[in-house]
Amino acid sequence: MQVSIRKIGNSQGILIPKPMLAQVGLDDVADLKVNNGVIEIHPAKRNPREGWAKDSQRIAEAGDDGLVWPEFGNEGDADLAW
């Protein structure tokens, strides 16, 4: 597919069709680099646990962090010294 290079402010760019971005998993952030004269665009690597600390703090503040099965145990657990 040929695309036109367009002037965007002091830079230049191309428009990438939305279905093409979705096909490779690009949404709001991407890694861009030049490799052997080829411009490469890859989905940005994200920390899979990003935001967990903030979410767990919010859950704790809401008092919604209790045990789901507080009485749940395995046979013989009473014999173990925790």
JOWO-V223909 format. One line per field, one symbol per residue. ss: DSSP state (@ for helix, = for strand, . for the rest). psi: psi as a letter, one per 40 degrees, with the letter a starting at -180 (. if undefined). burial: I if it has 24 or more other ideal C-beta (glycine too) atoms within 12 Angstrom, else O. A space follows every 50 residues. Layout:
# JOWO-V223909
ss: ???
psi: ???
burial: ???
This chain:
# JOWO-V223909
ss: .....===..===....@@@@@@@.....======..======....... .@@@@@@@@@@...............@@@...
psi: hhiihihgbeaiiihhiddddddefhcdiihhihhfehhhhihhhiheeh eddddddddddefffihdgdehiiheddeih.
burial: OOOOOOOOOOOOOOOOOOOOOOOOOOOOOOOOOOOOOOOOOOOOOOOOOO OOOOOOOOOOOOOOOOOOOOOOOOOOOOOOOO
